[in-house]
């Protein structure tokens, strides 16, 4: 997967082509919810906000969809991570927001139009 592609919808298969550590790093950088699939099959949908790989027992920390947590999940308890939530960083959402905000300012008379 190229770094410029959105991860939204990605269902990685841990193995020779991609390691669990790589998937965890991408989940940490992802600006949307993911679904952590545990080794026992249990699932937790939420936001990976922290990971620590530099300790004797590496783990991630997740807030669930409702905002509860944080939940600590050991790397060894993770089968895979699915990129199930909307990628809020994809598609220029910030640029679209900025255009809308500028348009709102122009309509309210706060800022002169660029060609005025």
QUIPECOR-V497970 format. One record per helix or strand. SS is the DSSP state (alpha for helix, beta for strand). FROM is the first residue (numbers start at 1). TO is the last residue. Records with the same first field share a line. If there is no record, write none. Layout:
BEGIN
SS->FROM-TO ; FROM-TO
END
This chain:
BEGIN
beta->11-11 ; 34-38 ; 43-52 ; 59-64 ; 71-74 ; 78-82
alpha->20-29 ; 75-77 ; 90-108
END
